[in-house]
Each structure stands twice: as structure tokens, then as C-alpha cells.
Amino acid sequence: MEVYKGVKFEVVFISSSPPGDERIAELKEWCLTFHKLGLSPAYNGSCGNLSFRRNNSFIITPSGVNFGKIREDDFVEVKKCDLAKKIVYAIGKNKPSSESMMHYAIYEKRDEVNAIFHGHSREILEHGEELGVVTAREVPYGSVELLEEVLKILGKNNFIILKNHGFLSLGRSMEEAGEIALEKLRSIMDK
């Protein structure tokens, strides 16, 4: 398992002001829920990443944040990504999540997806095959290779297991993305 070292791309800050959007409060609540329920334990230093679509951009958790201590001004807006050059253009005071390029690629492929939640639940990983489609290979976090593995199986799937890493829950809203993850966790705990 690779040790978390932060983002693997260059960040170009368009502005250092925290993004303003009333839905950030809802995203923060989902971060706290993931933290309390163990859906986002640290994976070599990172708790995961949650985002929601905002017109032609998205708001995402910052790199390396503890979901139990996240503040509304910690969130980052990703305006665009250059996947070939590994550059993320952002607004905020923190580096965006190391998985920002993966979120970007999913939003580009799936117009109906408005929220992406990524956590590292051991329980979900242990039951991966029965809960959702699983990426074929384990590849480093935050890499173009990881987003390529996800895109291979993305299709219309709303729950994806990242082999030996974590899960992705996709929804038309934050509530839907969150509820899908909670439903998968409940299905394991009810056994």
C-alpha cells in the first residue's frame, strides 16, 4: 500500500478566496456523517474526498483533510483539469483532493452525476465483489492510471470499488450519493 504523499498534479490557483456556495454546508454534513460511520477512515493519511457539481466546475474536499474537523472555508472549487499535463485549476486556500482529476473525468463522462463521494471503508472493501463493480487493477491513488481504471467500468454504475483502496458512490444529488454508500454499509452490517 502506497504511503499518502498529497497531490500528484500541479495546482494553479485562480483565486485564494474560499469558494462560496450554500451547498457547502450540506457537503460538510456528509463529511461528518462519513467520519462518524467509519466510511472515511484515513488511507495512508487521507480520509477520502467528496464533491458536488457546480455549473461547469465542482466543489471538493481539500487534500489530506480530517473529515471530523473540516470547516466550510476548507473546501476547494476545481474549475478545470488538464489531464495530459496533470494540472488542476482551482479556487480556494487549500490544495484540492488528490483525486480531483478522477472526479473531473467522471463529471465529464456522466452529465447526470452531480455528486461523487469517495471513502475508504474496510468493511465495504472486504465485500467489494458483492456490492459493486471492482476495478481490475490496484493502481496508485491520485493517478491518471486510477481514473483510467474507473472509466473502464464506469458505464452507468453508481457504486464502484477501487481495488484494495476504497469506493465511489455517485448520485444525481449529494443525498443520493450519500444514501447509496449508507445502503451498501447497512447491507453488510445486517448480515
Secondary structure, DSSP 8 states (H G I E B T S, - for coil): -------SSEEEEEE-S----TTHHHHHHHHHHHHHTTSS--BTTB--EEEEEETTEEEE-BTT--GGG--GGG-EEEEEEETTTTEEEEESSS-B-TTHHHHHHHHHH-TT--EEEEE--HHHHHTHHHHSEE-SS---TTSHHHHHHHHHHHTT-SEEEETTTEEEEEESSHHHHHHHHHHHHHHHHT-
